[in-house]
């Protein structure tokens, strides 16, 4: 039954691809930058285990900005700490403080009138009984899920309070 089902699926896919032609997706070309009605947040999920990880994430964020300098684009690092036997320690908090200062320096270097352009959204560890350790909930998928919930107004996330509030009318992530 298994080989027959594989053959049937292959035949079906061949027939469908013969009759259904691919179409192009809609693309947006904002010659003058992203307008306010399409305000966008570029979110970069990462994990901070060292200062080098922070420096790399901040550098990547800056490169994204330099490639897209006009319009209503905002940039955020979504970060977690690696798994641990403890919820948080002094080294974790020092690393978070360092990351906060690095993102603040980006905002000082590339100011935006009205509000910040760069954000650090760092999550607390939660205890995971099946793994037997403290870790970020659902890693990358969890960060994006919580970000979207926060943008919809949910205050019950594991993110630490941000240094400055995110714009309230972000349309695209």
ABEGO torsion letter per residue (X at the ends): XAAAAAAAAAAAAAAAAAABBBBBBBBBBBAAEBBAAABBBBBBBBBBABAAAAAAAAAAAAAAAAABABEBBBBBBBBBBBBBABABBAAAAAAAAAAAAAAAAAAAABBBBGBBABBBBBBBBBBBAAAGBBBBBGEAAAAAAAAAAAAAGBABBABBBBABBBBAABABX
